[in-house]
Amino acid sequence: MPEPERTAVDLVVTGRVQGVSFRAYAEREAARLGVVGWVRNEPGGAVAAHAEGPADAIDAFVRWCHEGPSWARVEGVDVQPGEDTGATSFRIRY
């Protein structure tokens, strides 16, 4: 059976998303879904992420980013097509 086609997206999540463990929970959710890439805090208070994987897993990860962990208050998620870098894991970037 062929491997599902990979897709990639770049996300910027805004709202109260820093200081609420958003990155740690995103890492956990990505692992659960089989998504690879990275997540990091941005200087302006947003969280940026790059996600790669099967389209259905990416869609689920993007849906999760609209909610985030229970302490987060997500106000917006900007999703743009990304470039598949061939990443093999999902990491928090500092």
N, C-alpha and C positions, 0 to 999 in steps of 0.2 A: 504494500500500500504506500503510495507516495506521501511524503511529508507535506503538511499544509503549507501553503504559500505564506511567507513572512511579510508583515507590513511594519511600518514604523511611523511614530508620531512624536512631535515635540509639544509639550504642554506647559502652560503657565497658569498656576492656580493662585487666585487672589482671595483675600478676606483675612480672617484670623486663622492663619495656617502655619505660623511659626510659634514655637514654644508650646505646641500641643501634640508633639510626637508624630506629626504628619509624615515625616520622612521614614521613621521606623515602621509605622503602619503601612506605608506605601511599599516598603521593601518586603514586608510580610505578605501583603496582598499580591505583589508581583510574583513572589515565589509560589504562592498557592495557585496562581493562574498560569504559570509557565511563561511569564513575561520577563525579558531581560532588558538591561539599560541602566539608567541611573536617576537619582533624585538629589536636589540640592536646594538650600535656602538661597534666596536672592537678596541683595542689599536693600531693596525697597520694601521688603516684607512679604514678597510672594514666594512661592515654591515652584521651581522649574523641574521638569522631568523629561527624559527621553525614553521611550518604550518601544521595544521590538518584539514581535512574535506573531503567532497566528492571528488572523483578523478577528475572530470571535473573542480571543483572550484580550486583545488590545481594546476592543469595544467594552468588555467587562471592566478592564482597568480604568478606562476613561469614565465609565459610569461611577466606579468607586471614587474617583477623584472629585466628582461633583458632590460627594457626601463627606469623604475623609473620615478620620476618627471622631468619636463622639464629642471631643472637646473643641474640634475645629468648627468654624463658621465660614463655609465656602461661599464666596460671593460671585465668583466667576471662574470659568475654565476656558482658556483659549487653546484650541487644538489646531495644530498645523501639520501637514504631511512632513514626515522626517525621512532621513536617509538611513537605510539598513547598514549598520556598521559591522555586523557580524558578531556583536557582543554575545558572550556566553553566560553572563550572570547579571544580576541586578545589584547595584551598589549605591550606598549613600556617598555623595561627594561632599567634601568640606571645603 
